[in-house]
Amino acid sequence: MGIVAHVDAGKTSLTERLLFAAGVIDRVGRVDDGNTQTDSMDLERKRGITIRSAVVSFELGDLTVNLIDTPGHSDFIAEVERALSVLDGAVLVISAVEGVQVQTRLLMRTLARLRIPTCLFINKIDRVGARYDELLADVARLLTPNAVPMGSVTDLGTRKARFEPFPLQNKALGELLAEHNDVFLSGYLDDALTEQDYANEVRRQVAAGRLHPVYFGSAMTGDGIDELIGGIQDWLPRATSVAGPLRARVFKVERATAGQKVASARIYTGSLSTRAYVEVHPADGPSYQARPTAMELFERGGRRTVDQVQAGQIVALRGLKDIRIGDQLGVPERGVGRLFAPPTLETVVTARDRVKLFQALTQLAEQDPLIHVRKADDLTVSLYGEVQKEVIASLLETEYGVAVSFSETRPIHIERLDGVGSARREMGAPDNPWAAGVGFRVSPVAEGIEYNLEVELGGLLRAFHTAIEETVHLTLQQGLYGWGIPNCRIDVTHTAYDSVGTSASDFRRLVPLVLMQAIAEAGTTVLEPVTHFELDIPPDSVSRVLSLLAESRAVVEETTVQDSHAHLEGSIPAATTHSFETQLPGQTHGEGILTPTFTTYRQVPGVAPVRARTDGNPLNQKEYILHLNQS
């Protein structure tokens, strides 16, 4: 189960309450005091926000809950993605005072799209300014029309606030259930349904993502927690042990005190044993075999060393030195895509000790593959937002002793192949100094890297095939303008080697030259990231906001103006989104709510931007082709 929410809605405090109710801890921590169970980083304790998803397991009666506490700040959406990828159900926390925020809408939209069964918990009912009817109306308008309150609140906005549950057989719940089930509707109209009929139908519709029970309470006082626990036990679907081959997914990687990697993985089917070899399937590279040297099962707030784990469990694995977040174990599940888009911003990082900085950033990238490190004239890392700079700086200083500074963020572009290109170098040819031969044909595809062999697999040593494939993926990280080529089909059309004199390094040196020749023949176009936006603003600010959108190169596709608010939808380049977002409050009396969602890339107008290459090669196509020919 995951607890997700906008920052400061109280999800970490709710986690503490659940752990306290389960008997795992003997007192409830406070985020403001920095002594909560799941906030582990110093910066998390100082800022009062959760940055890295933490796993804790506990018992609620006969139900074992593996709880993943996830960040609420939009800059750490990658961490939320990893949590969502392994969930059976979720609790979305909303503050009764601040209400529905931008990040709340993004999270709910994702949970609904993935049909993750979700209960809502309205927190902070004891705070001044807490709302009930108005907030439920906002939930129905901004989040989902399928949310139903499971009770009312007395003395709202005071320390005496109490959640009073409704009988399960009530009109509001019955009408909502009947909208999605004709059989239930017939029984409802005939007044022939029992409380068990209601319970069974709630369970079915919650599991299908068509109903979201709403509970109210306070994580500070503990009111409403028992009712929420009852909802978790009764409505969210339970995972069952599934027989069959191993299928697991890594959603977190951290380093232990001695420096070794510890990977958290969800076991979906089958079982995994210590020291047994397992097939590892990285998201962006060839598969390989490895074996864990130790396994720890998450249990009762801690970990216990075990020799075997089963389906439905979450385990910490040691000894997998090349493991990364997103890797699949055992039989891979095809079509597992990214729930959130990759980061669209990057910044240059500088420090006095460049070598130590690169080593530290490389280790951070192992824990977070979306912190992508490029080593060119400068070191750059990819970002979702400005707050990530502070997090990376804090991690580098506290864990590695490196003080850093950052440049202004800039958008990350990509390159798209214009057509088909091919190149080939024969072994022994005058223009080939290495004891290897290789040929490629490249062509554009809609999404992803497709790697295909048109040569016999047995005609080359496995180590040489691995060297070719790994080098292909590395080479595609920088195209003719220095940007990555994420969507491409590569056909290996020719290979040659000498059984005595050839080594894998010959292929690693030759592949970039030949592959880039093929890409140069195909040609590339630079694309910029584009964000789809939804914008809710006061009606009197529409003209000002439209003018600001035009200055930001945005395209407005839909405009709806009502008495109480206006709703705009369209697309805006990622390069101008941050500037627009900072100016929006001044144009909307501070009431504008922008919900950006990365959607696609489009061609950059005017002169294509270039990025310094890591190999020092020329930047534009004509110079690059000339360079290749001269080589």
Secondary structure by P-SEA (a helix, b strand, c coil): ccccccccccaaaaaaaaaaaaccccbbbbcccccccccccaaaaaaccccbbbbbbbbccccccbbbbbbccccaaaaaaaaaaccccbbbbbbccccccaaaaaaaaaaaaaccbbbbbbccccccccccaaaaaaaaacccccccccccccccccccbbbbbcccccaaaaaaaaaccaaaaaaaaaccccaaaaaaaaaaaaaaccbbbbbbbbcccccaaaaaaaaaaccbbbbccccccbbbbbcbbbbcccbbbbbbbbbcccccccccbbbbbcccbbbbbbbbcccccccccbbbbbccccccbbbbbcccccccccccccccccccccccccccbbbbbbcccaaaaaaaaaaaaaaccccccccccbbbbbbccaaaaaaaaaaaaaacccccccccbbbbbbccccbbbbcccccccccccccccccbbbbbccccbbbbbccccccccaaaaaaaaaaaaaaaccccccccccbbbbbbcbbbbbcccccaaaaaaaaaaaaaaaaaabbbbbbbbbbbbbbbbcccaaaaaaaaaaaacccccbbbbcccbbbbbbcccccaaaaaaaaccccccccbbbbbbbccccccccbbbbccccccccccaaaaaaaaaac
